[in-house]
Amino acid sequence: MLPLISIIIPCRNEEKFIGKCLNSILDQAYPKEKLEILLVDGMSTDKTREIINQYNKNSPFIQLIDNPYKVTPKAMNIGIKESRGDIIIFLNSHGVLDKEFLRWNVNYLEKIKGVDAVGGKLQAISESKELIPWAITFITDSIFGAGGIRYRQREKEGFVKDTLPYCAYRREVFQKIGLIDEELLRGQDAEFNLRLIKKGGKIYFTPKIKSYLYTRDTLIKLWRQQFQYGYFKVKIAQKLGIGLVFRQHIPALFVLSLILSGILGIFFQPFCYLLFTTFFSYLLLNIIFSSIISFEKGFKYLPASILAFFVLHFSYGLGFLEGIFDFLILKKKIKEDIGITR
């Protein structure tokens, strides 16, 4: 007998994407009577709720649930508590699923011994025809932009030591390790997966499980998103007491080196040389990877890709540095409160 699957979708003001997301679920090669779709809405002020209610008329297993807190981790936990499924999947409202997504998730949860969750590949997509949105999509999938994130390029099946997108979890996982960390406005799914692995859980990857994500369509939105990712990456490491892999430090080290060499260069000329060497080394790498994208996608994307890489790396690096700064200040405050400041 096939298991009941609960798909939890946090959303707020997503009238542009929510229909595409729901259609990709309705198109699944999986029995509809074995599905429940919980859209946990942060009190949208656009047509999101109206669209969801229209879908509900034809598909009663699509349910609208209020999220008065208006933040993603709260929505995820509300969804968990309201769900009935044997398998739970969190899906971004900008996400679109491959038609075999659910079938392969169930297949691998059943056949891989001792597995707690399974996941697969994620590819960035855009609905725009303009240069900047497509350049953002291309750099997101690039190794220079993604930093070697395995679920974007990986083809070999196996257990992972990192996170995966849109994992399918056995329900008992939440009973064993708890719910989503509500303090993390970004990266809460990554923290949950890392917490699961740290406590002995197993997550399995297969490229047969495929999904797609509509990326941010402006550089301002990309900046805001990546700054938050960098900031909360530090919070995740702090909470779990784990070190980050080297690739996650690189943007912050790059930005920090520019800031320090720029300041010290005012007083000591050798640091000016370091500033220019660091910046132009980065610029060269940026042009190389942007050119690779342009050779494949079209030379019209070269300037836009260079600019988008700049925004991605600088915003993530600055967010990471602010996260470290806040952590050090908070740590100092805690020490003062318990009287062990030196």
C-alpha positions in Angstrom: 0.0 0.0 0.0 1.3 3.4 -0.9 2.0 5.9 1.9 0.2 9.1 2.4 2.4 12.1 1.5 2.0 15.5 3.1 3.5 18.4 1.1 4.0 21.5 3.2 4.3 24.8 1.3 5.1 28.0 3.2 3.9 31.0 1.2 3.1 34.7 1.3 2.2 36.9 -1.6 3.1 34.3 -4.2 0.3 34.8 -6.8 2.9 34.7 -9.6 4.3 31.3 -8.7 1.8 29.3 -6.6 -0.2 28.0 -9.5 2.9 26.7 -11.2 4.0 25.0 -8.0 0.6 23.3 -7.4 0.3 22.2 -11.1 3.6 20.4 -10.8 2.2 18.5 -7.8 -1.1 17.7 -9.5 0.8 16.4 -12.5 2.6 13.8 -10.4 2.5 10.1 -11.3 1.1 9.4 -7.8 -2.5 8.7 -6.6 -4.2 11.9 -5.5 -6.0 10.1 -2.7 -2.5 9.5 -1.2 -1.7 13.2 -1.1 -2.4 16.2 1.1 -1.0 19.6 0.2 -0.9 22.1 3.0 -0.3 25.7 2.0 0.6 27.6 5.1 0.0 31.2 4.1 1.5 34.2 5.9 -1.7 36.2 5.5 -1.1 37.2 1.9 -2.4 40.5 0.6 -2.3 39.7 -3.1 -4.3 36.9 -4.9 -2.5 34.0 -3.4 -5.3 32.9 -1.1 -7.9 33.3 -3.8 -5.8 31.1 -6.2 -5.4 28.4 -3.5 -9.1 28.4 -2.8 -9.8 27.9 -6.5 -7.6 24.9 -6.5 -9.3 23.6 -3.4 -12.7 23.5 -5.1 -11.5 20.8 -7.6 -8.9 19.2 -5.3 -10.1 19.1 -1.6 -6.7 17.6 -0.5 -5.3 21.1 -1.2 -5.7 23.0 2.1 -5.1 26.6 3.0 -3.8 27.1 6.6 -3.2 30.5 8.2 0.3 31.5 9.4 -0.2 34.7 11.5 3.5 34.8 12.2 4.3 35.4 8.5 7.7 33.7 8.6 8.8 30.5 7.0 10.0 28.4 9.9 6.8 29.0 11.8 4.9 27.9 8.7 6.9 24.7 8.4 6.1 23.8 12.0 2.4 24.6 11.7 2.4 22.4 8.6 4.0 19.5 10.5 1.5 19.7 13.3 -1.5 19.8 10.9 -0.2 17.1 8.6 -1.3 13.4 8.6 1.2 11.9 6.1 3.6 9.0 6.7 6.0 11.1 4.5 6.6 14.8 4.9 8.0 17.1 2.2 8.7 20.8 2.4 8.4 22.7 -0.9 9.3 26.2 -1.7 6.4 28.1 -3.3 8.8 29.0 -6.2 9.5 25.3 -6.6 8.4 23.0 -9.5 8.6 19.2 -9.3 9.6 16.7 -12.0 6.6 14.4 -12.9 8.3 11.4 -11.2 9.4 13.3 -8.1 7.1 11.7 -5.6 7.3 8.2 -7.1 11.1 8.1 -6.9 11.0 9.5 -3.3 8.7 6.8 -2.2 10.7 4.2 -4.1 14.0 5.1 -2.5 12.6 5.5 1.0 11.4 1.9 0.7 14.4 0.3 -0.8 17.3 2.0 1.0 17.8 0.3 4.4 18.0 2.6 7.4 17.4 5.8 5.5 15.6 8.7 7.3 15.2 11.0 4.3 15.9 11.1 0.5 16.5 14.0 -1.9 17.8 14.8 -5.3 18.9 17.4 -7.8 17.8 21.0 -8.0 18.1 23.2 -11.1 17.5 26.9 -11.3 15.0 28.2 -13.8 13.5 31.6 -14.8 10.2 32.6 -16.4 11.6 35.9 -17.6 13.1 36.6 -21.1 15.3 39.4 -19.8 19.1 39.1 -19.4 19.5 39.7 -15.7 17.0 37.1 -14.5 18.5 34.5 -16.8 22.0 35.4 -15.8 21.0 35.0 -12.1 19.7 31.5 -13.0 22.9 30.5 -14.8 25.2 31.7 -12.1 23.1 29.9 -9.4 23.8 26.6 -11.1 27.5 27.4 -11.8 30.2 25.9 -9.6 31.6 29.4 -9.1 28.2 30.6 -7.9 27.0 27.5 -6.0 30.4 26.8 -4.5 30.4 23.2 -5.4 27.0 22.4 -3.8 26.7 18.7 -4.6 23.0 18.5 -5.3 23.4 20.8 -8.3 26.1 18.8 -10.1 26.2 15.4 -8.5 25.3 12.3 -10.4 26.4 9.5 -8.2 23.9 8.0 -5.7 24.8 7.6 -2.1 24.4 9.0 1.5 25.3 12.6 2.0 27.0 14.5 4.8 25.5 17.8 3.9 22.0 19.1 3.0 19.6 18.3 0.1 16.7 20.3 -1.2 13.0 19.3 -0.7 13.8 16.1 1.1 11.2 13.4 1.7 11.3 12.6 5.5 9.8 9.7 7.4 7.3 11.1 9.8 9.1 9.7 12.8 12.2 11.8 12.1 10.4 14.8 13.6 9.6 12.8 16.7 13.3 11.8 17.1 15.1 15.2 16.5 12.3 17.8 17.0 10.8 20.4 14.7 12.2 23.2 12.6 14.3 25.8 14.3 12.1 28.9 14.3 15.0 31.3 15.0 16.4 30.7 11.5 14.6 32.8 8.9 16.9 31.4 6.2 18.6 28.0 6.0 16.2 26.3 8.4 16.0 23.2 6.1 19.8 23.0 5.9 20.0 23.2 9.7 17.4 20.5 10.1 19.2 18.1 7.7 22.6 18.8 9.4 21.0 18.2 12.8 19.5 14.9 11.6 22.9 13.8 10.3 24.7 14.9 13.5 22.3 12.8 15.5 23.0 9.7 13.5 20.3 10.0 10.8 20.9 9.1 7.2 20.0 11.1 4.1 20.3 9.5 0.6 20.8 11.3 -2.7 19.7 10.1 -6.1 19.7 12.2 -9.3 16.5 10.5 -10.3 14.7 12.8 -7.9 14.5 16.2 -9.7 13.1 19.6 -8.9 13.4 23.1 -10.2 13.4 26.5 -8.6 12.4 29.9 -10.0 15.3 32.2 -9.0 15.2 35.9 -7.9 14.5 38.1 -10.9 16.4 41.2 -9.9 19.9 42.0 -8.5 18.3 43.7 -5.5 16.3 40.6 -4.6 19.4 38.4 -5.2 21.5 40.7 -2.9 18.9 40.5 -0.1 18.6 36.7 -0.4 22.3 35.9 -0.4 23.0 38.4 2.4 20.5 36.5 4.6 22.0 33.1 3.5 25.5 34.2 4.5 24.2 35.6 7.8 22.3 32.6 8.9 25.0 30.2 7.7 27.0 31.4 10.8 23.9 31.0 13.0 23.5 27.4 11.8 27.1 26.5 12.6 26.8 28.2 16.0 23.6 26.3 17.0 24.9 22.9 15.9 28.4 23.4 17.2 29.9 22.4 13.8 32.5 23.9 11.5 31.7 25.1 8.0 33.3 23.6 4.9 36.0 25.8 3.4 34.0 26.8 0.3 31.4 28.5 2.7 34.1 30.8 4.0 35.6 32.0 0.7 33.2 34.9 -0.1 33.6 36.2 3.4 37.4 35.9 3.3 37.4 37.7 0.0 35.3 40.6 1.1 37.2 40.9 4.4 40.6 40.9 2.6 39.3 43.8 0.4 38.1 45.8 3.4 41.2 45.3 5.5 43.7 45.9 2.7 41.7 48.9 1.6 41.8 50.5 5.1 45.5 49.5 5.7 46.4 50.7 2.2 45.7 54.2 3.3 48.6 54.0 5.7 50.9 51.3 4.2 51.3 51.2 0.5 52.0 47.4 0.2 48.4 46.8 1.2 47.3 48.7 -1.9 49.1 46.1 -3.9 47.3 43.3 -2.0 44.0 45.1 -2.6 44.5 45.3 -6.3 45.9 41.7 -6.5 42.9 40.3 -4.7 40.3 42.2 -6.6 41.8 41.6 -10.1 42.3 37.9 -9.3 38.6 37.6 -8.4 37.7 39.6 -11.5 39.7 37.2 -13.7 37.9 34.2 -12.2 34.6 36.0 -12.6 35.2 36.7 -16.3 36.4 33.1 -16.9 33.3 31.5 -15.4 31.0 34.1 -17.0 32.6 33.3 -20.3 32.0 29.6 -19.8 28.3 30.5 -19.3 28.3 32.7 -22.3 29.9 30.1 -24.6 27.1 27.8 -23.6 24.1 30.1 -23.3 25.0 33.1 -25.5 27.5 36.0 -25.4 24.8 38.4 -24.6 24.8 37.0 -21.1 28.5 37.9 -20.4 28.1 41.4 -18.8 25.0 40.3 -16.9 26.7 37.2 -15.5 29.8 39.1 -14.4 27.5 41.6 -12.5 25.4 38.9 -11.0 28.4 37.0 -9.7 29.6 40.2 -8.0 26.3 40.7 -6.3 26.1 37.1 -5.2 29.6 36.9 -3.7 29.7 40.3 -2.1 26.2 40.0 -0.5 26.9 36.5 0.8 30.3 37.5 2.1 29.0 40.6 3.9 26.1 38.7 5.4 28.6 36.0 6.7 30.8 38.7 8.2 27.8 40.3 9.9 26.8 36.9 11.3 30.3 36.4 12.7 30.3 39.9 14.2 26.9 39.4 15.8 28.0 36.0 17.2 31.1 37.5 18.8 29.2 40.4 20.3 26.5 38.1 21.6 29.1 35.7 23.0 30.7 38.5 24.8 27.4 39.7 26.3 26.7 36.1 27.6 30.1 36.0 29.2 29.5 39.3 30.9 26.2 38.1 32.2 27.7 35.1 33.9 30.7 37.0 35.2 33.6 35.3 33.3 34.8 38.2 31.1 38.6 38.6 31.0 
